[in-house]
Amino acid sequence: MSYTTEFKSLRGQVSAQEWQARVDLAACYRLVDVYGMTDLIYNHITARIPGTPDHLLINLYGMLYKEITASSLVKIDVEGEIIWKPDTDYGINKSGYVIHGAIHKARPDVACVLHTHTRAGMAVSAMKCGLLPLSQTSMRFVGHIGYHEYEGPAIDLGERERIVRDLGPHEALIMRNHGLLTCGATIQQAFNTMYQLELACRSQVDAMAARSELTMPGENVLAHTAHLYQPGTRRPYGVLEWPAMLRRLEAEGRTSGYPPYWH
């Protein structure tokens, strides 16, 4: 079996649009690792390749997020059929296209889907109350988040329509007893939404663990705050933040021992 992670660069062998999507998606994988949202080799982030008929990029199943590069990403269709992958015996995880393919197929406005199994995300997913508006960060999601009941490991194609139904028009989904999911019109926006959702879950777990009486603003304040934090109200999320995130990756990558994400 060959589990090499040394792949030749695809730059110049794919369209400029696909290469940029690969670079941005690889950076997103690295950022999820940097901000402590990984689960060994599990989970996925997928991105739609611009200008293609429902072709997606996904990670090889077996690589750490900090190993992902632009040229290591696999090209699949929304049904999970592999169109191209690097010369390695690593494949893809079926759950990746059951969950992600369903959303990409049903939501043409979505360019990226991100799914995590973080400690705080799983904790909140198990709480009957769900995500509470305890912080300004969590108020962003008031009226803008869905909930999907647990049905077992996501390998049943029949679950697809229920995931799409429960996500609805939102860009965030709490998968009960499972984890978190976000999506967005860009890779940058989907990452920003996940970062904020994860932070909201961490702060909720901390606040509830303090065993002190909790306070929440009134409904009018919650609705107003949620509106102000929607991507289309003031500015799209991810655009301003992304260059700073890439600078961090570049600086830390110099001593990481891993190939640069843009390879």
C-alpha positions in Angstrom: 0.0 0.0 0.0 1.3 3.5 -0.9 0.3 6.2 1.5 2.7 8.8 0.2 1.8 12.5 0.8 4.5 13.8 -1.5 2.5 15.0 -4.6 3.6 16.9 -7.7 2.1 20.4 -8.0 -0.9 20.7 -10.2 -0.4 24.3 -10.9 -0.5 24.8 -14.6 -2.4 21.5 -15.1 -5.8 22.8 -14.0 -7.7 26.0 -14.8 -6.8 29.2 -12.9 -10.2 29.1 -11.2 -9.7 25.5 -10.0 -6.1 26.2 -8.8 -7.3 29.2 -6.7 -10.1 27.1 -5.2 -7.5 24.5 -4.3 -5.2 27.0 -2.7 -8.0 28.6 -0.7 -9.4 25.2 0.4 -6.0 23.9 1.5 -5.5 27.1 3.5 -8.9 26.6 5.1 -7.9 23.0 6.2 -4.7 24.4 7.7 -6.7 27.2 9.6 -9.1 24.7 11.0 -6.0 22.9 12.4 -4.4 26.1 13.7 -7.6 27.1 15.6 -8.0 23.7 17.2 -11.0 22.3 15.4 -9.7 19.1 14.0 -10.5 15.4 14.8 -7.4 13.3 13.9 -7.9 12.4 10.1 -11.7 12.7 10.2 -14.2 15.3 8.9 -14.2 17.2 5.7 -14.3 20.6 4.1 -15.5 20.7 0.5 -15.4 23.4 -2.1 -17.2 23.8 -5.4 -14.9 24.3 -8.4 -16.0 27.4 -10.2 -17.2 27.0 -13.8 -17.7 23.2 -13.5 -20.9 21.1 -13.4 -21.1 20.2 -9.7 -17.5 19.2 -9.3 -16.1 19.4 -5.8 -12.8 19.3 -4.0 -12.4 17.1 -0.9 -9.5 15.8 1.3 -7.9 12.4 1.0 -9.1 10.2 3.9 -6.0 9.5 5.9 -4.2 12.8 5.9 -4.0 15.3 8.8 -5.4 18.8 8.1 -2.0 20.3 8.6 -0.7 18.1 5.7 -3.3 19.2 3.2 -2.0 21.0 0.1 -3.7 22.4 -3.0 -2.4 19.4 -5.1 -3.4 16.7 -2.6 -7.2 17.5 -2.9 -9.4 15.1 -4.7 -11.9 16.1 -7.4 -15.3 14.4 -7.1 -18.8 15.0 -8.3 -21.8 15.5 -6.0 -22.6 11.8 -6.0 -19.1 11.0 -4.6 -17.6 9.6 -7.8 -13.9 10.3 -8.0 -13.0 12.3 -11.1 -9.3 12.7 -10.2 -7.1 12.0 -7.2 -3.3 12.0 -6.6 -1.4 8.7 -7.1 -1.9 7.2 -3.6 -3.9 4.5 -2.0 -5.7 7.0 0.1 -9.3 7.4 -0.9 -12.2 9.5 0.3 -14.6 9.1 3.2 -18.2 8.2 2.2 -19.7 10.5 4.8 -17.9 13.4 3.1 -20.1 13.3 0.0 -23.3 12.1 1.8 -23.4 15.3 3.9 -21.5 17.7 1.7 -22.8 16.5 -1.7 -26.4 16.9 -0.5 -25.9 20.5 0.4 -23.9 21.4 -2.7 -26.5 19.8 -4.9 -29.5 21.5 -3.2 -27.8 24.9 -2.6 -26.2 26.4 -5.7 -25.5 29.5 -3.6 -23.1 27.4 -1.5 -19.4 27.2 -2.5 -18.0 25.6 0.6 -19.2 23.2 3.3 -17.3 22.7 6.6 -18.0 20.0 9.2 -16.3 19.5 12.6 -16.4 17.3 15.6 -15.0 19.6 18.2 -15.3 19.1 22.0 -17.4 22.2 22.5 -19.4 21.6 19.3 -20.3 18.1 20.3 -21.1 19.2 23.9 -23.6 21.8 22.6 -25.0 19.4 20.1 -26.0 17.1 23.0 -27.7 19.9 24.9 -31.5 20.0 24.6 -31.4 23.8 24.8 -29.1 24.0 21.7 -27.0 27.1 21.2 -28.0 29.9 23.6 -27.6 33.6 23.0 -25.2 34.1 25.9 -22.6 36.1 24.0 -22.5 38.6 21.2 -20.8 35.9 19.1 -23.7 33.4 19.6 -26.3 36.1 19.0 -25.1 36.1 15.4 -26.9 32.8 15.0 -30.3 33.7 16.5 -32.9 32.8 13.9 -30.1 31.8 11.5 -29.2 28.2 12.5 -30.7 24.8 11.9 -30.8 21.5 13.9 -30.5 18.0 12.5 -31.4 15.0 14.6 -28.8 12.2 14.9 -29.5 9.2 12.6 -26.2 7.3 13.0 -23.0 7.7 11.0 -23.8 9.7 7.9 -23.5 6.9 5.3 -27.2 6.6 4.3 -28.0 8.5 1.1 -31.6 8.8 2.3 -30.4 11.2 5.1 -29.4 13.7 2.5 -32.8 15.3 2.0 -33.3 15.6 5.8 -29.9 17.4 6.2 -30.9 19.8 3.5 -34.3 20.3 5.0 -32.9 21.0 8.5 -30.2 23.4 7.2 -32.9 25.3 5.2 -31.6 28.7 4.0 -29.1 29.0 6.9 -25.3 28.8 6.8 -25.0 27.0 10.1 -26.3 23.6 11.4 -26.0 21.9 14.7 -26.0 18.1 14.1 -27.5 16.7 17.3 -25.1 14.4 19.2 -22.6 14.8 16.4 -21.0 18.2 15.7 -21.2 21.4 13.8 -21.6 22.3 10.1 -21.3 25.6 8.3 -21.5 26.7 4.7 -21.1 29.8 2.7 -20.9 31.6 -0.6 -17.1 31.5 -0.4 -14.5 29.3 1.4 -13.5 32.4 3.5 -17.1 33.0 4.6 -17.7 29.4 5.6 -14.5 29.3 7.7 -15.5 32.6 9.4 -18.9 31.3 10.2 -17.4 28.1 11.7 -14.9 30.0 13.7 -17.7 32.1 15.2 -19.9 29.1 15.8 -17.1 27.2 17.5 -16.3 30.2 19.7 -20.0 30.5 20.7 -20.1 26.9 21.7 -16.9 27.1 23.7 -18.2 30.2 25.6 -21.5 28.5 26.3 -19.8 25.4 27.7 -17.6 27.6 29.9 -20.5 29.8 31.1 -22.6 26.8 32.0 -19.8 25.1 33.7 -19.4 28.1 36.0 -22.7 27.1 37.6 -23.8 30.8 37.9 -27.1 32.4 36.9 -27.0 33.3 33.3 -28.3 36.4 31.6 -29.6 36.9 28.1 -30.8 40.1 26.4 -34.4 40.7 25.4 -35.8 39.4 22.1 -35.6 42.9 20.4 -31.9 43.2 21.2 -31.3 39.6 20.0 -33.1 40.1 16.7 -31.3 43.5 16.1 -27.9 42.0 16.9 -28.5 38.9 14.7 -29.5 41.2 11.8 -26.3 43.4 12.2 -24.1 40.3 12.1 -25.5 38.8 8.9 -23.0 38.7 6.0 -25.1 41.0 3.8 -25.9 43.6 6.4 -22.6 45.4 6.7 -19.9 43.5 4.9 -19.3 39.9 3.7 -17.3 37.9 6.3 -13.9 36.4 5.4 -12.8 39.1 3.0 -11.1 41.3 5.4 -9.9 38.5 7.7 -8.5 36.2 5.1 -5.2 37.9 4.2 -4.3 38.1 7.9 -5.1 34.4 8.3 -2.9 33.6 5.3 0.0 35.6 6.8 -0.3 33.6 9.9 -0.2 30.3 8.0 2.9 31.5 6.0 4.7 32.6 9.1 4.0 29.5 11.1 4.6 27.3 8.1 8.3 28.2 7.9 9.1 26.0 10.8 6.3 23.4 10.7 8.1 20.8 8.7 5.0 20.4 6.4 4.8 21.4 2.8 3.2 24.8 2.1 -0.5 24.7 1.6 -0.2 26.3 -1.8 1.9 23.4 -3.2 
